[in-house]
Amino acid sequence: MSTIDTRARSGGTMDVDTDGAPDPMAPERIHVDDLGAAVIGRVRRQDIDAVMFDCDGTLVDSEPIGHRVWGALADDLGVVAAPGADAEGLSFEQRLEALRTTNPALPPTEVVYAEYWRRLRTAFDESLQPIEPTYRLARELVRANIPVAIVSNSAQERLQYTVSCALPLLAGVTLVGWTTQDRPKPHPDLYRRAASLVAAPADRCLAIEDSTVGALAASRAGMRTLILDVAIR
């Protein structure tokens, strides 16, 4: 039996815009420890039909590992920093292209990515951990038969590996990773695809993000958005 009562409830808070009018679609910041109660409250009030989770930094503590692995590989390749290469929202391929302006002798993108991915898998196997409050919430939603998707700028292969490695109890949820057919966050492409896959209207989906770039992508897709306070940058 579901652990979440989906009967409508009264109460709750609502954002206001600069004119003082209620704006239920405005992104909200929330502490990770308050996330579960806030999301479950929306489900109980039947405010939402599906929940979308970002992955890196939201469900798993992968970003420090990825930075460490890339830093070591960049040192081995003798990479020199380039303007714009560290901008948020870039895919791995886009970062490499930016780096080629100061590193014209870099190996082909597929060669660099293959080595990065090999090292990253090893590091994930050794130390990747879930972020427990969000992982626990996602599991509870799945048990309650609420559609859940994980939406990431990471390549689909990496997203699948991340879930199998650190989030095994979410193995059956919809996984939407970046492909060459998508524009990465902050564009809305990934979130729009996720809404289509779970068969929920975008305005009935709630996205949970740890970055302003990701929140912008979800908002552009027409979704309500919660930004974890750990992402205030």
Backbone torsions as a table, in degrees:
resi	resn	phi	psi	omega
1	MET	NA	144.9	-179.8
2	SER	-60.4	143.3	175.3
3	THR	-90.7	-0.8	-178.8
4	ILE	-116.2	121.3	176.0
5	ASP	-78.9	115.7	-175.8
6	THR	-95.0	14.8	174.9
7	ARG	-69.8	148.0	-178.6
8	ALA	-64.4	140.3	176.4
9	ARG	-126.6	154.5	175.6
10	SER	-93.5	169.4	176.5
11	GLY	98.4	-167.5	-178.8
12	GLY	98.1	169.7	-179.4
13	THR	-113.7	163.7	-179.4
14	MET	-139.9	139.4	177.1
15	ASP	-68.9	159.6	172.7
16	VAL	-125.7	149.5	177.6
17	ASP	-88.2	-173.6	-174.8
18	THR	-67.2	-17.5	177.3
19	ASP	-93.3	2.2	-179.7
20	GLY	86.0	1.7	-179.9
21	ALA	-82.8	143.0	178.0
22	PRO	-58.6	137.4	179.3
23	ASP	-136.8	87.2	-176.2
24	PRO	-68.4	-12.6	-178.5
25	MET	-93.3	-6.5	-177.8
26	ALA	-67.9	136.4	176.4
27	PRO	-58.7	144.2	179.0
28	GLU	-122.4	143.2	171.8
29	ARG	-92.1	143.7	-176.2
30	ILE	-149.6	144.4	175.9
31	HIS	-74.3	140.8	-175.3
32	VAL	-57.7	-32.9	-179.3
33	ASP	-72.4	-17.1	178.3
34	ASP	-96.4	-3.1	-171.1
35	LEU	-64.2	-47.4	-175.0
36	GLY	-56.9	-49.7	-179.0
37	ALA	-62.8	-38.2	-178.7
38	ALA	-66.0	-44.2	-178.2
39	VAL	-70.8	-44.7	-180.0
40	ILE	-62.4	-35.7	176.2
41	GLY	-60.8	-39.3	179.2
42	ARG	-68.4	-37.7	177.2
43	VAL	-63.5	-44.7	-179.6
44	ARG	-61.7	-36.6	179.4
45	ARG	-81.4	0.3	-178.5
46	GLN	59.7	36.0	177.3
47	ASP	-79.8	-23.6	-174.7
48	ILE	-136.4	155.3	178.1
49	ASP	-110.6	-20.5	-176.5
50	ALA	-151.6	155.6	179.8
51	VAL	-125.9	130.8	179.6
52	MET	-110.1	126.4	177.5
53	PHE	-109.4	131.3	161.9
54	ASP	-64.8	164.3	-177.7
55	CYS	-105.6	-71.6	-173.3
56	ASP	-68.1	117.8	-178.6
57	GLY	90.0	-10.8	178.5
58	THR	-112.2	-53.2	177.7
59	LEU	-99.0	-29.5	180.0
60	VAL	-133.3	149.7	-179.8
61	ASP	-90.5	64.6	-172.0
62	SER	-95.8	-21.2	-171.8
63	GLU	-62.5	-43.4	176.6
64	PRO	-60.9	-35.3	179.0
65	ILE	-66.9	-46.4	179.6
66	GLY	-61.3	-41.4	178.8
67	HIS	-64.0	-41.3	-179.3
68	ARG	-65.2	-44.3	-179.7
69	VAL	-64.8	-45.1	179.4
70	TRP	-65.3	-39.6	179.2
71	GLY	-59.1	-42.9	179.4
72	ALA	-67.1	-41.6	179.3
73	LEU	-66.7	-41.7	178.8
74	ALA	-61.1	-39.7	176.6
75	ASP	-62.8	-43.1	179.9
76	ASP	-63.3	-32.5	-179.3
77	LEU	-87.8	-5.5	-178.2
78	GLY	68.5	34.0	-175.9
79	VAL	-69.1	134.5	174.3
80	VAL	-103.7	134.3	-177.8
81	ALA	-56.7	149.1	179.4
82	ALA	-133.1	145.1	179.1
83	PRO	-57.9	132.0	175.6
84	GLY	85.6	-9.6	-175.5
85	ALA	-71.0	-21.0	-179.3
86	ASP	-101.2	11.2	-178.7
87	ALA	-64.3	144.0	177.7
88	GLU	-66.9	149.0	173.3
89	GLY	89.2	1.6	179.1
90	LEU	-87.0	142.9	170.9
91	SER	-75.3	167.3	178.2
92	PHE	-57.5	-43.5	-178.8
93	GLU	-63.0	-40.1	179.1
94	GLN	-66.6	-37.0	177.2
95	ARG	-64.3	-42.4	179.5
96	LEU	-64.0	-40.1	178.7
97	GLU	-62.9	-38.8	176.6
98	ALA	-64.7	-37.7	-179.5
99	LEU	-69.3	-24.7	-177.9
100	ARG	-66.7	-17.0	177.7
101	THR	-65.5	-29.5	177.8
102	THR	-113.4	-2.8	-178.6
103	ASN	-135.9	65.8	-174.4
104	PRO	-63.9	-18.1	-178.2
105	ALA	-92.1	8.3	177.9
106	LEU	-56.5	141.3	175.2
107	PRO	-60.3	166.1	178.2
108	PRO	-55.3	150.3	-176.0
109	THR	-54.1	-43.6	-176.9
110	GLU	-65.1	-30.2	178.3
111	VAL	-71.3	-45.7	179.7
112	VAL	-63.9	-44.1	-178.4
113	TYR	-64.7	-40.1	-179.7
114	ALA	-60.3	-41.8	179.1
115	GLU	-70.3	-41.8	177.0
116	TYR	-59.9	-45.7	-177.8
117	TRP	-65.9	-37.3	177.3
118	ARG	-61.5	-47.0	-179.7
119	ARG	-67.4	-37.9	-177.7
120	LEU	-66.7	-40.9	177.7
121	ARG	-58.5	-43.5	178.8
122	THR	-61.4	-44.6	-179.7
123	ALA	-65.9	-39.9	177.5
124	PHE	-62.0	-44.0	179.8
125	ASP	-59.4	-33.5	-176.2
126	GLU	-82.5	-34.9	-167.2
127	SER	-145.3	1.1	-177.4
128	LEU	-68.8	131.5	-178.9
129	GLN	-128.8	147.5	173.9
130	PRO	-73.4	157.5	169.0
131	ILE	-90.1	105.8	-162.7
132	GLU	-59.3	-42.6	-178.6
133	PRO	-60.7	-40.4	-179.6
134	THR	-76.7	-37.0	177.0
135	TYR	-62.4	-43.2	179.1
136	ARG	-62.5	-43.2	178.4
137	LEU	-61.5	-45.9	-179.5
138	ALA	-60.4	-41.2	178.7
139	ARG	-63.2	-41.2	-179.7
140	GLU	-65.1	-39.9	177.8
141	LEU	-63.9	-41.9	178.6
142	VAL	-61.9	-44.2	179.1
143	ARG	-61.4	-30.7	179.7
144	ALA	-86.9	6.3	179.0
145	ASN	63.5	29.5	171.6
146	ILE	-86.9	126.3	179.5
147	PRO	-57.9	131.2	-179.5
148	VAL	-127.2	137.4	172.9
149	ALA	-130.8	148.8	172.7
150	ILE	-110.1	123.2	-169.9
151	VAL	-121.9	118.1	-170.0
152	SER	-138.7	148.2	170.3
153	ASN	-74.3	-11.7	176.6
154	SER	-67.2	152.3	175.9
155	ALA	-60.4	152.5	-176.8
156	GLN	-55.7	-41.0	-179.8
157	GLU	-60.7	-44.8	179.5
158	ARG	-66.3	-41.2	179.8
159	LEU	-60.7	-45.2	179.4
160	GLN	-62.0	-40.5	180.0
161	TYR	-67.3	-41.4	179.1
162	THR	-58.2	-45.7	-179.2
163	VAL	-65.2	-44.9	-179.2
164	SER	-65.4	-30.4	-176.1
165	CYS	-80.2	-45.5	-170.8
166	ALA	-119.9	-14.3	-175.6
167	LEU	-129.0	52.2	-171.6
168	PRO	-60.5	-27.4	-179.1
169	LEU	-78.2	-1.5	175.2
170	LEU	-110.1	16.5	-173.7
171	ALA	-60.9	-24.0	-176.8
172	GLY	-94.9	0.9	-177.5
173	VAL	-80.8	167.2	178.4
174	THR	-70.6	126.9	-179.9
175	LEU	-112.7	123.8	-178.9
176	VAL	-123.9	98.7	176.6
177	GLY	-104.8	166.8	-178.2
178	TRP	-68.3	138.6	170.9
179	THR	-127.9	170.6	-179.7
180	THR	-67.4	-11.6	177.5
181	GLN	-86.4	-7.0	-175.4
182	ASP	-108.4	150.8	162.4
183	ARG	-89.4	133.5	-177.4
184	PRO	-72.3	166.5	170.0
185	LYS	-53.3	138.5	20.0
186	PRO	-87.5	7.0	175.1
187	HIS	-71.0	155.6	-173.6
188	PRO	-85.2	-0.8	-170.4
189	ASP	-51.7	-49.6	-174.8
190	LEU	-64.7	-41.7	179.8
191	TYR	-69.7	-36.0	176.7
192	ARG	-63.8	-41.2	178.8
193	ARG	-64.9	-39.6	179.3
194	ALA	-62.4	-44.1	179.2
195	ALA	-60.9	-40.4	178.4
196	SER	-64.0	-41.3	-177.3
197	LEU	-67.8	-33.4	178.5
198	VAL	-93.1	2.0	176.5
199	ALA	58.1	45.5	177.7
200	ALA	-126.1	137.8	174.5
201	PRO	-60.6	143.8	-177.1
202	ALA	-57.0	-38.2	-177.0
203	ASP	-76.3	-0.9	173.6
204	ARG	-108.4	10.2	177.8
205	CYS	-105.0	145.1	174.3
206	LEU	-114.5	124.3	178.4
207	ALA	-102.0	140.1	177.8
208	ILE	-118.4	118.9	-172.5
209	GLU	-129.6	161.6	175.2
210	ASP	-116.3	7.7	-178.9
211	SER	-141.8	154.2	177.2
212	THR	-68.1	-30.9	177.2
213	VAL	-63.1	-47.3	179.0
214	GLY	-65.4	-40.5	178.9
215	ALA	-62.9	-37.1	178.1
216	LEU	-64.4	-40.3	178.1
217	ALA	-60.5	-45.9	-179.6
218	ALA	-65.6	-42.5	179.3
219	SER	-62.9	-40.7	178.5
220	ARG	-65.0	-27.4	176.7
221	ALA	-79.5	-5.8	178.4
222	GLY	92.8	18.6	-177.2
223	MET	-100.3	152.1	168.1
224	ARG	-73.8	148.5	-169.9
225	THR	-139.6	135.8	170.1
226	LEU	-112.3	130.7	178.9
227	ILE	-108.9	119.5	178.7
228	LEU	-64.6	137.6	-173.5
229	ASP	-65.4	-17.9	177.8
230	VAL	-65.5	-12.6	-176.9
231	ALA	-97.3	3.7	-179.5
232	ILE	-66.5	113.1	-171.3
233	ARG	-127.5	NA	NA
